[in-house]
Amino acid sequence: MPAGIQTIGLFAPIVASNAIFSARRASRGVNSIDENPLYGAMNMDIAAGQTLKGFKAAKEVAAVTNSEAHIMAEGASEAIKNLSKTNKVVNGISKVVDFTANNINPIICATSAAKVFFGSDDKYDAGAREIISLGAMFASERAAKTFLGMPYTTKAGEKTVTHLRTALYDKNPFLKAQASAIKDYCATKKLFNKVSLNFVPGAVKGLAFVGASIAGYKLGTIIADSILGKEEKETEECA
């Protein structure tokens, strides 16, 4: 399989899932900015971080496929770097967003803490519910990443290293055959005879990951209700 197609399959789930998470966080930030400004601002920061994370994944795809998108992405990155050097505000914002993109889960936890301490009357009860719900969400995301074979990154000094992971469904002959058939079909088809469908299997993985994340939080909410009792006002989901 060509390197470009392999890379699209690798990074498309990250692009798709981060795009959805970013839209959800941005919406949450806008809706809560009046009632809880800190929580709203932190959600907007996460939305920007998720966008940057997806953008970095898209750049990886574009770089390997040597597409025009890579040239545009490099140009945009260079323009932002140059602006950051001359504008202290832009430089500060870019550092915050970059830090958020590299530390999404801890920032989500901090955002939930802001939600509890600045937006709840019963902080102990709300805090316990958030801990249970977030724990279930992170566990579901980890399980989904393992099952779907989504890559993960680690830091090696200044460099970010991407590690491959074998999908659990590949160990099931039937599921592996179905996945291969879908990949082969998408590799040979184009939408309106122009747009390649190579991204579709990866995008579906991204959607499945988002679904697992949301379902995990919902399950955590149910568990919290069973342990602590139903709360009067339903806790907003956090994914």
C-alpha positions, -999 to 999 in steps of 0.1 A, spaced: 0 0 0 14 35 -9 28 55 19 3 83 13 -27 60 17 -12 45 48 -7 79 63 -43 90 55 -56 59 72 -34 67 102 -43 103 107 -78 106 93 -94 94 126 -74 121 145 -85 148 121 -122 138 122 -124 133 160 -106 165 168 -128 185 144 -160 172 162 -146 177 197 -135 212 187 -170 222 175 -186 207 206 -162 226 229 -166 259 211 -204 256 213 -201 248 251 -178 277 256 -201 302 238 -231 289 257 -215 292 291 -194 324 288 -220 346 305 -229 323 334 -193 310 341 -167 331 321 -137 310 332 -153 277 323 -164 293 289 -129 306 282 -113 273 290 -137 255 267 -127 279 239 -91 272 246 -97 235 244 -116 240 211 -85 259 197 -62 231 210 -83 204 194 -83 224 161 -45 227 163 -42 190 170 -63 181 140 -44 206 119 -11 189 128 -25 155 118 -37 170 85 -2 184 79 12 149 84 -11 136 57 -4 164 33 34 161 38 35 124 29 11 128 -1 31 159 -14 -2 176 -21 -9 213 -26 -24 213 9 11 207 23 24 238 6 -5 258 19 -1 244 54 36 252 55 29 287 43 2 292 70 25 278 97 54 301 86 30 332 86 19 324 121 55 319 133 65 352 118 35 370 133 43 354 167 78 368 166 66 404 162 33 403 182 35 395 219 -3 388 221 -3 364 192 29 347 206 12 343 240 -19 328 225 -1 305 203 19 291 232 -12 285 253 -30 268 224 0 247 216 3 236 253 -34 228 253 -31 207 221 -3 186 238 -21 183 271 -58 179 262 -69 155 290 -53 174 319 -68 207 305 -102 190 303 -99 180 340 -89 216 349 -119 229 329 -143 205 348 -128 218 381 -136 253 370 -171 242 361 -176 227 396 -160 254 418 -174 284 399 -207 271 387 -221 246 413 -237 252 447 -229 217 461 -193 215 451 -186 181 468 -215 164 450 -207 181 417 -170 173 420 -177 136 427 -200 133 397 -174 149 374 -147 126 387 -168 95 380 -180 107 346 -146 118 334 -130 86 346 -156 66 326 -150 88 296 -112 85 296 -115 47 301 -139 45 271 -115 66 250 -86 44 259 -105 12 251 -117 27 218 -82 37 208 -70 2 214 -99 -15 196 -97 9 166 -59 9 165 -55 47 167 -19 59 170 -5 76 200 23 101 205 51 105 230 77 132 235 114 125 228 131 157 238 119 184 214 104 159 190 70 143 190 71 106 180 40 89 166 36 52 175 15 27 155 -9 4 172 -25 -28 158 -63 -26 159 -79 -53 180 -105 -59 153 -77 -71 130 -74 -102 152 -109 -112 143 -109 -127 107 -144 -116 99 -140 -80 111 -106 -77 94 -120 -89 61 -148 -64 63 -124 -35 71 -101 -45 43 -130 -46 18 -141 -11 28 -105 2 25 -101 -14 -9 -134 0 -21 -126 35 -9 -91 34 -24 -105 28 -59 -135 52 -58 -138 90 -61 -167 113 -52 -179 131 -83 -149 116 -101 -127 141 -83 -124 136 -45 -107 105 -33 -125 84 -7 -93 73 10 -102 94 41 -136 76 47 -124 46 67 -103 68 90 -131 93 93 -155 65 104 -129 55 130 -128 91 143 -166 92 145 -166 58 164 -140 73 188 -162 104 194 -192 81 200 -172 60 226 -161 92 244 -196 106 247 -210 72 256 -184 68 283 -193 101 299 -230 93 298 -223 59 314 -202 77 341 -232 100 347 -255 70 351 -230 53 375 -227 86 395 -266 88 397 -268 52 409 -241 59 436 -250 95 447 -286 96 437 -303 116 409 -293 153 409 -320 179 403 -302 195 373 -287 171 347 -249 174 345 -237 186 310 -218 160 291 -180 165 287 -163 148 258 
